[in-house]
Amino acid sequence: MERKEIISNLKRDGAWYRMNGIIFAASKNMCDEETIKLLRSLKSNTVWMLGRQVGWYAIAALDMLGAEKYTGSDPDIAQFVSEFPAVVRTVTGTGEK
């Protein structure tokens, strides 16, 4: 997925688009100002996707990108961050390494 499409997905309505944007932004290590701003705007998103709120994934992505260290009390975010490379390989179809 190209940067332009990732940014577009982060801006679109719909959990599926936003989740795609979050996953690909994190997997491509997109640390530019626009991406970080969009991820921050999604932190409060309460729509559920893949068993969590979209905002939960945005918070995890910000931690993974080094933009905002997660300091909350949800141990699942820390675990997700550590397991994220395997998640990305599964979602993007690149297989386990």
N, CA, C and O of each residue as an XYZ file, in Angstrom:
388
protein
N       0.852     -1.170      0.000
C       0.000      0.000      0.000
C       0.903      1.240      0.000
O       1.879      1.315      0.746
N       0.562      2.184     -0.830
C       1.353      3.416     -0.956
C       0.950      4.433      0.116
O      -0.156      4.385      0.655
N       1.870      5.350      0.408
C       1.661      6.367      1.439
C       0.346      7.122      1.221
O      -0.420      7.322      2.165
N       0.089      7.536     -0.004
C      -1.114      8.320     -0.308
C      -2.379      7.561      0.097
O      -3.308      8.149      0.652
N      -2.413      6.269     -0.177
C      -3.571      5.452      0.168
C      -3.684      5.259      1.685
O      -4.787      5.246      2.231
N      -2.548      5.110      2.355
C      -2.543      4.966      3.819
C      -3.124      6.214      4.463
O      -3.985      6.124      5.339
N      -2.655      7.378      4.031
C      -3.158      8.650      4.568
C      -4.651      8.781      4.287
O      -5.418      9.200      5.154
N      -5.054      8.423      3.083
C      -6.470      8.485      2.723
C      -7.303      7.600      3.640
O      -8.373      8.008      4.092
N      -6.821      6.390      3.918
C      -7.557      5.479      4.798
C      -7.648      6.018      6.220
O      -8.681      5.859      6.871
N      -6.601      6.645      6.710
C      -6.646      7.225      8.061
C      -7.673      8.350      8.156
O      -8.201      8.618      9.235
N      -7.953      9.000      7.052
C      -8.897     10.119      7.027
C     -10.334      9.685      6.756
O     -11.267     10.428      7.059
N     -10.524      8.515      6.199
C     -11.858      8.081      5.783
C     -12.722      7.659      6.963
O     -12.228      7.308      8.035
N     -14.027      7.706      6.727
C     -14.973      7.134      7.675
C     -14.949      5.621      7.482
O     -14.688      5.131      6.383
N     -15.212      4.915      8.518
C     -15.278      3.461      8.430
C     -14.095      2.816      9.125
O     -12.936      3.118      8.839
N     -14.415      1.927     10.038
C     -13.384      1.264     10.842
C     -12.418      0.461      9.980
O     -11.217      0.445     10.253
N     -12.917     -0.199      8.953
C     -12.041     -1.025      8.122
C     -10.944     -0.181      7.470
O      -9.778     -0.576      7.476
N     -11.303      0.966      6.913
C     -10.312      1.853      6.292
C      -9.304      2.355      7.320
O      -8.097      2.347      7.078
N      -9.810      2.786      8.457
C      -8.931      3.324      9.491
C      -7.977      2.253     10.024
O      -6.797      2.523     10.251
N      -8.490      1.047     10.220
C      -7.620     -0.036     10.688
C      -6.535     -0.340      9.666
O      -5.376     -0.534     10.033
N      -6.896     -0.382      8.399
C      -5.895     -0.584      7.357
C      -4.835      0.508      7.420
O      -3.638      0.232      7.343
N      -5.287      1.744      7.559
C      -4.353      2.860      7.642
C      -3.415      2.732      8.832
O      -2.212      2.964      8.705
N      -3.954      2.368      9.981
C      -3.142      2.224     11.194
C      -2.117      1.108     11.018
O      -0.936      1.294     11.314
N      -2.563     -0.041     10.541
C      -1.658     -1.186     10.384
C      -0.538     -0.871      9.390
O       0.633     -1.135      9.663
N      -0.900     -0.312      8.250
C       0.123     -0.047      7.243
C       1.014      1.129      7.621
O       2.200      1.123      7.290
N       0.483      2.132      8.301
C       1.332      3.239      8.759
C       2.392      2.731      9.725
O       3.558      3.120      9.644
N       1.979      1.860     10.640
C       2.937      1.311     11.604
C       3.919      0.364     10.925
O       5.113      0.397     11.222
N       3.431     -0.477     10.019
C       4.320     -1.448      9.372
C       5.327     -0.785      8.445
O       6.413     -1.321      8.224
N       4.978      0.373      7.901
C       5.900      1.095      7.026
C       6.673      2.170      7.784
O       7.391      2.972      7.188
N       6.515      2.172      9.108
C       7.246      3.103      9.968
C       7.058      4.567      9.535
O       8.021      5.326      9.431
N       5.817      4.934      9.291
C       5.494      6.289      8.840
C       5.442      7.240     10.040
O       4.436      7.326     10.744
N       6.529      7.933     10.246
C       6.667      8.814     11.410
C       6.549     10.290     11.051
O       6.911     11.154     11.849
N       6.046     10.583      9.860
C       5.935     11.978      9.452
C       4.841     12.684     10.248
O       3.981     12.048     10.857
N       4.895     13.992     10.227
C       3.981     14.814     11.034
C       2.509     14.552     10.713
O       1.689     14.452     11.626
N       2.169     14.440      9.439
C       0.770     14.232      9.054
C       0.238     12.899      9.586
O      -0.870     12.839     10.118
N       1.023     11.843      9.444
C       0.587     10.528      9.914
C       0.400     10.523     11.424
O      -0.606     10.019     11.926
N       1.356     11.076     12.143
C       1.267     11.114     13.608
C       0.043     11.918     14.040
O      -0.661     11.526     14.970
N      -0.207     13.021     13.380
C      -1.385     13.844     13.709
C      -2.676     13.055     13.487
O      -3.588     13.112     14.312
N      -2.754     12.323     12.380
C      -3.947     11.522     12.097
C      -4.111     10.397     13.114
O      -5.224     10.136     13.573
N      -3.018      9.729     13.468
C      -3.097      8.670     14.477
C      -3.557      9.238     15.818
O      -4.368      8.621     16.508
N      -3.051     10.390     16.182
C      -3.479     11.017     17.441
C      -4.970     11.338     17.409
O      -5.659     11.214     18.422
N      -5.462     11.748     16.247
C      -6.892     12.068     16.151
C      -7.767     10.826     16.269
O      -8.951     10.929     16.592
N      -7.195      9.656     16.011
C      -7.958      8.405     16.097
C      -7.911      7.761     17.482
O      -8.618      6.783     17.724
N      -7.100      8.284     18.388
C      -6.971      7.686     19.727
C      -8.301      7.583     20.467
O      -8.492      6.666     21.267
N      -9.198      8.487     20.218
C     -10.473      8.491     20.936
C     -11.584      7.768     20.159
O     -12.742      7.798     20.577
N     -11.252      7.128     19.049
C     -12.242      6.428     18.236
C     -12.743      5.199     18.982
O     -11.955      4.329     19.355
N     -14.046      5.127     19.199
C     -14.628      4.052     20.012
C     -15.294      2.951     19.195
O     -15.930      2.063     19.762
N     -15.157      2.997     17.878
C     -15.739      1.958     17.023
C     -14.907      0.682     17.188
O     -13.677      0.727     17.200
N     -15.600     -0.456     17.316
C     -14.922     -1.740     17.531
C     -14.560     -2.389     16.211
O     -15.353     -2.424     15.270
N     -13.327     -2.908     16.167
C     -12.830     -3.620     14.992
C     -11.797     -4.627     15.464
O     -10.884     -4.269     16.209
N     -11.921     -5.856     15.052
C     -10.963     -6.908     15.419
C     -10.836     -7.063     16.938
O      -9.745     -7.304     17.454
N     -11.956     -6.923     17.644
C     -11.985     -7.169     19.075
C     -11.542     -6.023     19.967
O     -11.512     -6.169     21.189
N     -11.204     -4.906     19.388
C     -10.774     -3.721     20.159
C     -11.341     -2.468     19.502
O     -11.808     -2.497     18.363
N     -11.289     -1.383     20.237
C     -11.681     -0.105     19.655
C     -10.555      0.393     18.746
O      -9.378      0.171     19.029
N     -10.918      1.055     17.669
C      -9.933      1.584     16.728
C      -8.917      2.461     17.465
O      -7.729      2.436     17.143
N      -9.375      3.226     18.440
C      -8.474      4.080     19.219
C      -7.383      3.299     19.925
O      -6.264      3.790     20.069
N      -7.695      2.092     20.367
C      -6.719      1.230     21.025
C      -5.552      0.949     20.087
O      -4.390      1.007     20.490
N      -5.874      0.643     18.822
C      -4.832      0.370     17.827
C      -4.027      1.630     17.500
O      -2.818      1.560     17.281
N      -4.696      2.767     17.468
C      -3.985      4.023     17.210
C      -2.993      4.315     18.339
O      -1.871      4.753     18.082
N      -3.400      4.076     19.574
C      -2.507      4.265     20.725
C      -1.303      3.340     20.614
O      -0.169      3.765     20.835
N      -1.544      2.079     20.273
C      -0.450      1.123     20.118
C       0.484      1.544     18.983
O       1.703      1.452     19.125
N      -0.072      2.005     17.863
C       0.745      2.431     16.724
C       1.623      3.624     17.093
O       2.791      3.683     16.708
N       1.067      4.560     17.829
C       1.861      5.715     18.252
C       3.039      5.282     19.119
O       4.130      5.842     19.012
N       2.823      4.291     19.973
C       3.918      3.759     20.783
C       4.952      3.072     19.886
O       6.153      3.287     20.050
N       4.500      2.260     18.952
C       5.407      1.540     18.049
C       6.245      2.485     17.212
O       7.407      2.201     16.923
N       5.662      3.606     16.822
C       6.368      4.573     15.991
C       7.251      5.510     16.809
O       7.966      6.341     16.249
N       7.201      5.378     18.120
C       8.030      6.221     18.983
C       7.502      7.630     19.150
O       8.213      8.509     19.637
N       6.252      7.856     18.746
C       5.660      9.195     18.835
C       5.107      9.488     20.220
O       5.202     10.617     20.701
N       4.525      8.474     20.867
C       3.936      8.613     22.202
C       4.099      7.298     22.934
O       3.529      6.286     22.527
N       4.853      7.299     23.982
C       5.013      6.098     24.790
C       3.717      5.835     25.542
O       3.186      6.728     26.203
N       3.209      4.612     25.440
C       1.997      4.256     26.163
C       2.339      4.077     27.638
O       3.224      3.298     27.992
N       1.633      4.800     28.484
C       1.884      4.733     29.929
C       0.655      4.285     30.704
O       0.617      4.381     31.930
N      -0.346      3.795     29.986
C      -1.572      3.354     30.633
C      -1.408      2.004     31.310
O      -0.300      1.480     31.428
N      -2.520      1.457     31.746
C      -2.486      0.228     32.532
C      -2.980     -1.009     31.781
O      -3.168     -2.059     32.397
N      -3.192     -0.912     30.482
C      -3.671     -2.058     29.711
C      -2.488     -2.909     29.249
O      -1.771     -2.518     28.328
N      -2.274     -4.070     29.881
C      -1.120     -4.901     29.515
C      -1.223     -5.445     28.094
O      -0.215     -5.836     27.506
N      -2.429     -5.473     27.540
C      -2.602     -5.979     26.180
C      -1.943     -5.082     25.138
O      -1.499     -5.565     24.096
N      -1.875     -3.782     25.408
C      -1.214     -2.884     24.449
C       0.268     -3.225     24.366
O       0.819     -3.312     23.269
N       0.917     -3.419     25.504
C       2.335     -3.773     25.491
C       2.557     -5.089     24.765
O       3.514     -5.227     24.003
N       1.689     -6.045     24.993
C       1.820     -7.332     24.320
C       1.595     -7.176     22.817
O       2.325     -7.759     22.016
N       0.598     -6.401     22.437
C       0.316     -6.177     21.023
C       1.503     -5.521     20.325
O       1.877     -5.916     19.221
N       2.092     -4.522     20.971
C       3.248     -3.841     20.389
C       4.378     -4.844     20.146
O       5.030     -4.807     19.103
N       4.605     -5.728     21.098
C       5.693     -6.695     20.952
C       5.392     -7.754     19.892
O       6.313     -8.284     19.270
N       4.112     -8.067     19.680
C       3.734     -9.086     18.709
C       3.353     -8.504     17.353
O       3.017     -9.250     16.433
N       3.402     -7.196     17.220
C       2.920     -6.526     16.023
C       3.590     -7.002     14.732
O       2.888     -7.150     13.732
N       4.894     -7.248     14.691
C       5.486     -7.705     13.426
C       4.807     -8.962     12.876
O       4.603     -9.065     11.666
N       4.457     -9.907     13.730
C       3.763    -11.117     13.277
C       2.358    -10.787     12.797
O       1.880    -11.373     11.825
N       1.690     -9.850     13.473
C       0.347     -9.424     13.062
C       0.407     -8.821     11.661
O      -0.427     -9.133     10.811
N       1.389     -7.961     11.423
C       1.527     -7.307     10.120
C       1.767     -8.338      9.025
O       1.165     -8.257      7.955
N       2.636     -9.300      9.283
C       2.910    -10.322      8.266
C       1.646    -11.111      7.934
O       1.436    -11.494      6.783
N       0.809    -11.351      8.931
C      -0.434    -12.080      8.702
C      -1.416    -11.229      7.897
O      -1.989    -11.705      6.917
N      -1.612     -9.989      8.300
C      -2.590     -9.109      7.643
C      -2.158     -8.747      6.229
O      -2.992     -8.679      5.326
N      -0.871     -8.517      6.027
C      -0.401     -8.083      4.706
C      -0.103     -9.257      3.793
O       0.205     -9.061      2.618
N      -0.190    -10.475      4.314
C       0.015    -11.652      3.485
C       1.458    -11.974      3.172
O       1.736    -12.690      2.209
N       2.391    -11.456      3.973
C       3.795    -11.719      3.708
C       4.306    -12.948      4.453
O       5.474    -13.314      4.329
N       3.427    -13.581      5.224
C       3.777    -14.836      5.902
C       4.696    -14.656      7.097
O       5.260    -13.584      7.320
N       4.830    -15.721      7.851
C       5.709    -15.719      9.034
C       7.150    -15.792      8.620
O       7.483    -16.430      7.621
N       8.012    -15.144      9.375
C       9.456    -15.187      9.108
C      10.152    -15.845     10.264
O      11.375    -15.986     10.249
